[in-house]
């Protein structure tokens, strides 16, 4: 796992009762360098926030035991400095107003892609103390500035389409780790994807072409992306010997 170089990993708490979404959010945040915990009820989430002092809380409003708005108010009272993002299926304007009044820093309506959530977290964290800032991802001679959405191999810029860039960031953030096709689909495209993963193969082929055309020009090899048959892909953390 390649972590941002400076500072401790930010701690994230997901409060979400939906098993699939909760698991995917927790996994996605972990892959992107957050130390992540997951609570399935409001009561557990509040207790967890008091105990473990997360930097970021992703809060679902429709919880089995308490109204999420009440949970948001309690979290804000006990943790005035936490970055609190409400994630919910409710999207009426009044809900947004009530959520923000309850102390949320941001409000995202489901379904939301992980890429969007991460981008919003980065934007909020950037305006906070530097320990939580996002550092460039560096794997071998590849440098990715996630915030600026730029990528360079040995100093030469690699131009990538949106999803190629998101795929590269996901692979690089988990360098050395095998990522399944399903994980990549949910992390890069949407947590609610269904059906074919062909779009993954097409995007991967385009990403490899872009990296290799810059590699040909610079004479510097990009990090190897290994195809794991029947499973997925892994970006190698160390260059080939
Ligand atoms: Ca829910």
Boltz pocket constraint, residues with backbone or C-beta under 6 A from the ligand:
constraints:
  - pocket:
      binder: B
      contacts: [[A, 16], [A, 17], [A, 18], [A, 60], [A, 61], [A, 62], [A, 63]]
      max_distance: 6.0
